[in-house]
C-alpha cells in the first residue's frame, strides 16, 4: 500500500472534516495508461489530502495475482474498519478487472463508504455485451451502487447509462489528463531527411500494430525511404518483429520493448508523427502525451478519440483495419511538411485544457459531489 499526502481543493472539506481517499487499482510498477492516470493523481495536487493506494492487480503468476488480490481485500477491509476513510476511488477496466472491482465496490458499500468508480476499459462494451444475462444483471446492479461513475468521454457515458441503467446525473465525464511540456521543438523539416514516426502502447491487434507495419509496405519506395518508425511497448513484440522481417522493413522499422519514461520523452522530442490505428480505446494516454509534444497524430475514430480529434484539423482519422487509408495518411505527412507541422501545432493547442492541474481541480469536484451524496 502506498500512502501519500497530497494537495486538495477546499471543495472536499465538509464541516471541518479532513478527507482521506482510498484509491484502488493496478500496481504502480505495472505499465499502461491506467497506471499513468493513478500516478498523475498521486503526483499532481495542490493542497493537503491523504491518498492511500492499494494494488488490486500486480505482475506475476496467476497464483501471485490471486494472493495479491486477496491481500488487497484484507487491506481494504482493515482500512475501512478504522472508520477514517472518507471515500473510495476505484479504477476499473474490463474482463477480470470488472469482476475484481465489483467485489471491492461491494465491500466498500458494506462499510457504507461513498464510492467513485473510474472506468478505463477500451473494450468494456464488447466484454459486457457478451456476458450471460445473469452476469450482466449482477454486474450492473453492483455498479449502480456507486455514488459516482467516472467515464472518459460523452460516448462512453451514453453507453454506460444505456447498457447498465446508470442514473445520468451520477455519471461524470472526466477525460484523462496529461503533463504538458513547457517547450517543444520546432518541427518544420526533417532531420537528415528522415521523418521519425512513433507508436507507443501494447503491441497487438487491438491497437493496430500489425496493420501499421503492413501499411508501410504499401508506400512507394521513395516515400518509405524518407521515414523511420519506432514502435515501443509490451505484448506481441516477437510476432511484430517477425512481420517486419517478412515484409523486409527492418531498415525503417525498429521494434523495441517498453521504454523508460526518459527514453519515451526523448523519442517524443525527436519525433514528428504519432501513429495509433486502434480498434478500441477509452481515451489513450499515449495519444494525449503525443499531442502535448506537438506531434501530428494519425489515429482512429473509436472510444473517446472522436471527441478529441477532428479530422484534418488537429489530426488525421482513418478507419480501423483500413491499411490503405492508413498508408495514404502516412504518405501525406511524409510529403507535406506544412501539413505535418500545422497538425502538430493544433494537436498541442487542443490538449492544453487537459493539463494535470486542471484535471486535479475537476477530480476534487467529483470527490466533493461523491461525498455530498452521503
Buried (B, 14 or more C-beta within 10 A) or exposed (E): EEEBEBEBBEBBBEEEEEBBBBBBBBBBEBBBBBBBBBEBBBEBBEBEBBBBBBBBBBEEEEEEBEEBBEBBBEBBBEBBEEEEBBBBBBBBBBEEBBBBBBBBBEBBBEBEBBBBBBBBBBBBBEBBEEBEEEEBEBBBEBBBEBBBBBBBBBBBBEBBBEBBEBEEEBBBBBBBBBBBBEEBBEBEEBEEEEBBBBBBBBBBBBBBBBBBBBBBBBBEEEBBBBBBBBBBBBBBBEBBBEBBEEEEBEEBBBBBEBBEEEEBBEBBBBBBBBBBBBBBBBBBBBBBBBBBBBBBBBBBBBBBBBBBBEEEEBBBBBEBEBBEBBBBBBBBBBBEBEBBBBBBBBBBEBBEEBBBBBBBBBBBBBBBBBBEEE
